[in-house]
């Protein structure tokens, strides 16, 4: 590393530390505020969920045994159950990034502060019904609007069937992008091939989740528009064609510490000119953890019949791999966390090939304030990226 890089990194680190050392962050996010619980009850570190956090989210952001009518405003109406205080929280992400310049004039040092500011809310809507949404007030310098936004019906008909209606990421049953600890993303989920509008990121639809506790089996099914989250057209339609896309996942627990699963997804899209493209995803995944080490492995094969919408269709295959390892030396009492992340995309369309290896460290300064430093080697372009940053919620 040359002298200018050392000076820049040292100055940025000093600025970040000077901003946070005088006092510890005092506010806590909405769910912790509502239930008078530490963030560590559900997260370690935030936003990564512990098993209890998964259960809390699965219950519609409620703790069933603690929910009492007296905690809400009913106004004497059995069909009304309003939060006494409307739950609101903010998430703030800021980064300093160094990346190798590929061409003369490229920016190498970039202060991405803030990278994003989210306004979040969630909680009980009624008995066994919850809601969650967040509004990106600023994402990469623009007002991105609503991303996650859904109503969650828990234990429908008194059986372990949950129904989500709204907007969510179709990759959520696999790996939740919003909960990762790294700046580097899970690339295969957000990649679109050719002119296709389809990926496994945000979409509008319905998701059904069914759990068989006796066997440790989880089933997920979904129906979505298949074209992301665009604005409605002049006819007030959100879907841009007559087709719907379908996804199904099965996950099987193995003992106390591991699970394996499989995912399949089928969709179809049509342009205004009438050209069509069929999309399928399928692939296995596995995750497990023991003591301080947790790991997740995902493989997906995507097939498009005509992703460039030409008159003479050509099939295109795209393989994706994500491998993530998180080490928490003192388990849920840790303040340091170490992450390794590997991304690989190999497509018949070479422009979408991608391969990176990332190593990162996270320090939990306060329950709702963490710092990170990570290094990513782009194995496809043979470039390097360094990131330092902070993520906080209040």
N, C-alpha and C positions, 0 to 999 in steps of 0.2 A: 504494500500500500504506500503510495507516495505521500509527501508531506501535506499537500492540500487536503487529501482525504482524511488524514489523521486530525488535522485542525478542525475540519468541518464536523466530523463525528464527535470530537471532544466538546466543541461549542454547543452542539445540539444536545448532547447528554447533560451538559452543565445547565442549559436552559430548562430542560425538563425537570431535573432534580431540584433546581431552585424554585420552580413553581409549586412543587408538592411537599417539600420537606417542612415548611413552617407549621402545617397542621394536617391532621388526618381527615379524610373526607367524612363528613358527619351525617349526611342523608343516606337513606336506604331506599331501594325500589319499592314499587307499589305492593307487591305480594307480601314482602317481608313486613312492610308497614301495617298492612291490613291484619295479618295474623300474629304480629309481635314475635316474629321468628328471625333468627339470623339468616343472612343469605346462604351461609354454609349448610343450612338444613337441606337445601335443594341443589346447590351448585358447589363444585370443587374443581378449579375455581370457576367463577362465572365467566361466560355463559354456559359452560359445560355442565350437563345435568348428572346428578347422582341418581341411583335407583329411586330414592324417595321423590326426587324432582320429577322423574318420569311418571311416577304414580300420581303425583299432584296434578300434573298436566293432563293425565288420562282421566282424572276425576272432574275435568272441566274447570281447573284452577280453583278447586274447593277442597276442604278437609271435611269429609262428610260427617264424621263423628263430632265435629266442633261447630258445624253450621246450625245456628239457632235462629228462629224467627225474630227473636228480640234484637238480633244484631242487624236487622234490616228495617226499612220503613215499609210497613204494610198498610197503614192508614185504615185498619179495620177491614181490609179487603183480602180474602183468602187467595185471590188470584194475582196479588201484587207483592213483589219482593225486591225492593230497590236498595242498592248500597247506600248506607248513611253518608258515606263520603265517597265521591267518585274517584276510583283508583287511577292515578296517573304517574308515570315515571319517564325519565329521560335517559337515553344512552348516548354517549359522546365518544367518538373514536378519532384519534389524531396520530399521524405518522410522519416520520422523516425517512425518505427513501433515497438510496443510492443505487443506480443501475447503469451498467456499461452502455455507452453510446455506440449504436451501430452505424450511425452516419454523422458527419460533421454537422454541428449545430444542434444535435439532440441534447435534451436536458438530462444531465446526469444526477444532479442533486435537487430533490424536490421536497418541499415542506407541504405535506398533505394534511393541513390542520385547519378546520376539521375535515376528515375524510367523510364522516357521516354524523348526523344528529337525528335521533329517532324520538318521536313522541309515542309512548306505549300506554296501553290500558288493557285491563283484563280482569275477570272475576266472575261472580255469580250473576246470572240473569234471572233465574228462578230455580226451584228445587231440581237438582240434577241437570241443570242447563247452565253452561258458562259461555263466555265470549272472550275473544282476544283479537287485538289489532294493533298495528303500529303504522304511523305516518312518518315517512322519511322527509323531514323538513329540509334536509340537505344531504344528498348523496353524491359524492364526487363533484360538489359545487353546484348541483342542480336540485330543484325540488322534484323528487322522484314520486311522491304521492304514496298511496297505500300499497303495501306489499302483503304481508300476512293480514288476513281479516276474515274471521269465521265465527260461527256459532257452533258450540259443541254440546250435543245431546248425549248424556252419560247413562249407561245401563238402560237402554230403551226397552220397553216391555218387561222390565225387571230381569233381563238376562244380560250377560256381559257383552252387549253390543253397543258400540259408540258410533255416532254419526256426526261428521263435520260437514257443514255447508258454508261455502264461501270461497275464499282465495287462499291458496297454500302452495307449497312446493311439492311437486309430485315425487321428488327424491326424499322427502321427509321420512318415509318408512325405512329408508336405507341408511343414509347418513344425513344428519341435519346440518346444512351449510351454515345456518345462523349461529350454531353452537360451537363452531370450531375455534381453536385457540390461535390459529395462525393467520397471518395476512394472506398467504397463499391459499387459493381456493381448491375445492374438489372439482377439477376442470371438466370431467366427462359429463357432469350433471347440467352444466350451463352451456355446453357447446351446441350450436346449431350447424347443420351441415348444408352447404350450398345455399340455396334460397329458401330452404325450409324454415317455417316459423316454429317448429317443434323442438323442444328440449325437455329436460326434467326439472326445470326451475319453476317459476311461478305460473299458475294456471287457475282458472275458475272452474268449480265443480263440486262434487260430492264425494266424500271418502267414508267408507264403512270399516270399522275395526272390531274384530271379534276375538276374544281370548278364551282359550280352554285351559283353565288353571290346572286341572287334573293331569294333563299331559305336557303342560308347558308350551303349548302351541299357540301362535298368533297368526291370524288371517287378516289381510287388508285388501280391500277392493276399492276402486275409484273410477269415476266417470268424469271427464273434463272436456273443455272445449278443444284443447290441443293447439292453441295459437297464442299462448302467453296471456298477457294482461293489457291488451291495447284499449284505447278509448272506443266507446260505441260509435258505430258508423251513422250515416244520415238516417238510417231506418231504425236506429236505436238497438242494433244488434251488436253483441260482443263477439260472437263467433263469426268468422269470415267465410265459412262454408257450411254445408248441411251435415257434415260428419261429426261424430263424437269419438274421443279416444278412451281406451280402457286399460287399466293397470291392475295387476294382482300380485300380491306378495304372500309367501308362506315362510314363517320363521319357527324353528324348533329349538327350544332350550335343551342344552346338554349339561346335565348336572347343575351346579350352582353358579358356574363361572363362564359358561360359553353358550353360544348359539350359532346355528347355521341357517341360511335362508336362501330363497330363490325368488327372482322377480321376473315378470313378463309384462310387456306393454305393447299394445297394438293401436295404431292410429292411421288416419287417412286425411289428406288435405288436397284442396283443389284451388287453382288460381282462377281469376276472372276469365281468362281465356279458355278454361276447361282442362288444362293439363293437371294430372293427378300424381301424387306421391304417397306410397304406403310406407309407414315407419314401424319397425318392430325393435324392441329392446328385449334382451333376455340375459340372465346371468346369475351366478351364485355369489354369496357373500358369507363371511364368517366374522364373528367378533368374540372376544373373550378377555378375561383379565384375572390376574391372581396377584394379591398383595399390591405392590406399587406399580405394576406394569399392566397396561391395557392396550389391546391391539384390534384393529379392524382392517379387513381385506375385502375389496369389492372388485369384481370383474363384470363388465357389461359389453355385449356385442350389439351394436346398432346396425340395422340394415335399412337402406332407403332404396326404393325402386326407381325414383326419378327426382333426386333432390335439386337438380338445376332446372327442372320443368322444361325440358327440350322435347322436340317432336319425336326423336328416336331415343326412348328411355334407356338408361344404363344403371344397373344395380351398383350401389356403393356400400361397402362394409366399413365400419369404424369400430375399432376395439378400444376400450377404456379400462384402465387399471388405477385404483387408488389404494394405497397402503398407508395406514397411520398408526403410529405407536406413541403413547403418552406415558411418561414415567413420573410418578408422584412419590418421591423418596419417603415421605412420612404419611403416605396415603391421604386420608381426608384432613389431616392436620398439616399438610405441606403448605409452604408458602412459595417454594420453587417448584416448577414443573418443566419437564423437558419433552419436546415434541419432535418426532421425525415423520416426514410426510413425503410420499413418492407419488407422482402423477405421470401417467403415460397415456397418450392417445395416438393410435396408429390407424390412419384412414387411407382408403384408396384415393382420396383427394388429398394430395400431399400438403396443401396449404393448411390443413387442420392438424397435422402431426404436432405433438407436444410431448415434452419429457422434462420433468424437473425433479430435483431432490432438495428437500428443505430440512434444515435443522433449526429449532427455535427453543428459546428459554423464556418462561413467564415468571414474573415475580409478583406475588399478591401483596401489595403494599397495605391495602385495607380490604375489607370484605367486598367492597364495591369499587375498588380501584386497583387495576393491575397494569404492570409494564411488561413490554415484550421486546425481545431482540431476536432477529432471525436472519439466516443466510440461505439464499436459494441459488442453486446452480442450474442454469438452463442447459440441459444436455443436448437439446436439439439445436439451439443457436450458439452454444458455447459462450454464454455470457453469465455474468454474476449480478445478484441483487442483494443488497443489505437493507434491513428495515429495523428501526427502533420506533417505539410508539407507546401509547397508553389507551386503555379502554376503561370507561367509568360509567356507572349507572347511579342515578339519584332521584 
